[in-house]
Every structure is written in structure tokens, then in C-alpha cells.
Amino acid sequence: MKRTTKDIFYKDETEKLAKYAKALAHPTRIKILNYLDSKSCCFTGDIVDIFPLAQSTISQHLKELKIAGLIQGELKPPKIKYCINDDNWKEAQVLFRNFFNKNIIDEND
């Protein structure tokens, strides 16, 4: 395969979809999102009580979901309250739906 030094440019939607897909690439993160989606909000300790994982592991998963923008955290010392980021959650649903319906596939992407 011939390699190129040219930059590859992707549509904004493609990059966002990849960001959300990366965040969803671990089963624990999917379970955390399902849990948060069933609640209005909760604290880190609530999630730690549900999952048989170390608090540091849960915090790392929450961090990845927050970086992707799927959740948001509000500092309530000494705790952090987490909720689904509704705008990004809806955007991710649309992007995945379009992807699986083949609406955003482009030969240039």
C-alpha cells in the first residue's frame, strides 16, 4: 500500500462519532451510562456501590465519559455529582443512528 504524507481530513460528524465510540468501547462505561440514564444524577460513591470495581477504576471510566462529553460532573465537595449531558447524548444517538443507517458514509471519509 502506498503511503502518503498528506493530512487526512474528516468531517466533524465522523470525528464526533469516533470520540463517542471510543468512550463506549468498554462494557463498564456502557453500564455506567445506562445507570446514569435511569437516574437524574448521582454521586461517584453511588456508582462505586453498584459496581464491584475499585473507586479509582470507576473514576477513570467516569473521566473517559466526561472527556467524550457524554456525562458532566458538578463538584459538590468532597463529592462529584454526575449526570448525562443531554445535548451530547442526543447528538451521539443521532450520529450512531445515521451511521448505522448509512447516511453519513462518504467516499471521502
C-alpha positions as CSV (number, residue, x, y, z in Angstrom):
1,M,0.0,0.0,0.0
2,K,1.3,3.4,-0.9
3,R,1.7,5.8,2.0
4,T,1.1,9.5,1.8
5,T,2.4,12.4,3.8
6,K,-0.9,14.3,3.1
7,D,-3.1,15.1,6.1
8,I,-6.3,13.3,6.2
9,F,-9.3,15.4,6.9
10,Y,-12.5,14.0,8.3
11,K,-16.0,15.5,8.6
12,D,-16.9,16.9,12.0
13,E,-19.6,14.3,12.4
14,T,-17.1,11.5,11.7
15,E,-14.7,12.8,14.4
16,K,-17.5,13.2,16.9
17,L,-18.8,9.7,16.2
18,A,-15.3,8.3,16.7
19,K,-15.0,10.2,20.0
20,Y,-18.3,8.8,21.3
21,A,-17.5,5.3,20.0
22,K,-14.2,5.3,21.9
23,A,-16.0,6.3,25.1
24,L,-18.4,3.4,24.6
25,A,-15.7,0.9,23.9
26,H,-15.7,-0.6,27.4
27,P,-18.6,-2.5,28.8
28,T,-18.3,-0.8,32.2
29,R,-18.8,2.6,30.6
30,I,-21.9,1.4,28.9
31,K,-23.3,0.1,32.2
32,I,-22.4,3.4,33.9
33,L,-24.3,5.3,31.1
34,N,-27.3,3.0,31.5
35,Y,-27.3,3.6,35.2
36,L,-27.0,7.4,34.9
37,D,-29.7,7.4,32.2
38,S,-32.0,5.7,34.7
39,K,-31.3,8.4,37.3
40,S,-31.4,12.2,37.1
41,C,-27.9,12.4,38.7
42,C,-25.8,10.6,41.2
43,F,-22.5,10.8,43.1
44,T,-19.4,8.8,42.4
45,G,-19.9,6.8,45.6
46,D,-23.3,5.7,44.4
47,I,-21.8,4.2,41.3
48,V,-18.9,2.6,43.3
49,D,-21.6,0.9,45.5
50,I,-23.2,-0.7,42.4
51,F,-20.2,-1.9,40.5
52,P,-17.7,-4.4,42.0
53,L,-14.7,-2.3,41.0
54,A,-12.3,-0.1,42.8
55,Q,-13.2,3.6,43.2
56,S,-10.2,4.6,41.2
57,T,-11.3,2.4,38.3
58,I,-14.8,3.8,38.4
59,S,-13.3,7.3,38.4
60,Q,-11.2,6.5,35.4
61,H,-14.3,5.3,33.5
62,L,-16.2,8.5,34.5
63,K,-13.2,10.6,33.4
64,E,-13.3,9.0,29.9
65,L,-17.1,9.5,29.6
66,K,-16.7,13.1,30.7
67,I,-13.8,13.8,28.2
68,A,-16.1,12.5,25.4
69,G,-18.8,14.8,26.6
70,L,-21.4,12.1,27.3
71,I,-21.6,13.0,31.0
72,Q,-21.0,16.1,33.1
73,G,-19.8,16.4,36.6
74,E,-20.6,19.0,39.2
75,L,-18.2,19.4,42.1
76,K,-20.0,19.3,45.4
77,P,-17.0,19.0,47.8
78,P,-15.9,16.4,48.7
79,K,-18.0,14.6,46.1
80,I,-18.7,14.9,42.4
81,K,-22.3,14.6,41.1
82,Y,-22.6,13.1,37.6
83,C,-25.4,13.4,35.1
84,I,-25.9,12.5,31.4
85,N,-25.0,15.5,29.2
86,D,-28.4,15.6,27.4
87,D,-27.3,17.6,24.4
88,N,-24.3,15.4,23.6
89,W,-26.2,12.2,24.5
90,K,-28.9,13.1,21.9
91,E,-26.2,14.1,19.4
92,A,-24.4,10.7,19.9
93,Q,-27.7,8.9,19.4
94,V,-28.3,10.7,16.1
95,L,-24.8,10.2,14.8
96,F,-24.9,6.4,15.6
97,R,-28.4,6.1,14.1
98,N,-27.2,7.9,10.9
99,F,-24.0,5.8,10.8
100,F,-25.9,2.5,11.1
101,N,-28.5,3.7,8.5
102,K,-25.6,4.6,6.2
103,N,-26.5,8.3,6.0
104,I,-23.0,9.7,6.8
105,I,-20.8,7.3,4.9
106,D,-18.9,9.3,2.3
107,E,-16.3,8.0,-0.1
108,N,-14.1,11.0,1.0
109,D,-14.3,10.0,4.7
